[in-house]
Amino acid sequence: MLGKGIASLVDFILGLWQNKVFTTAFVAWLLAQTLKVFTSYKPGKGLDWERLLGAGGMPSSHSAFVTALALAVGRQEGWSSALFGATLAFALVVMYDAAGVRQAAGKQAQVLNRILRDLYLKKGMREQLLKELIGHTPIEVFAGAFIGVIVALLFYAR
């Protein structure tokens, strides 16, 4: 029984890697996430390997993923297909959210963390800070989208 489950999982993973649309989006995401390690470099602190899996930062891996996804779908299914329209709308919502709502939440976390630090220093309470780097600046979103375009063009080059 366990062997059959493992075989099904292997079939699923192999099938997923044969899905050109998914692979295109995944490679764009992986490239953007990897670049974050290097763009977050600070002299004296070295490379921040936590950026490999973290949200926020330069470039936006969310934007890279959804842009590559939309372009791969458009290339494969047609630019006038309903599926391309849906993935394009999805991409625009994700990028708007990354640069808008999530960035605002990150700024609020910074303010709350300052308040918590002040309380911690004055009252001796336990310090538990909020995650601040969760959103993107417009340039980070643009850079991520650019990566998505480049990866999709490379995957679908004739």
Secondary structure, 3 states (H helix, E strand, C coil): CHHHHHHHHHHHHHHHHCCHHHHHHHHHHHHHHHHHHHHCCECCCECCHHHHCCCCCCCCHHHHHHHHHHHHHHHHHCCCCHHHHHHHHHHHHHHHHHHCHHHHHHHHHHHHHHHHHHHHHHHCCCCCCCCCCCCCCHHHHHHHHHHHHHHHHHHCCC
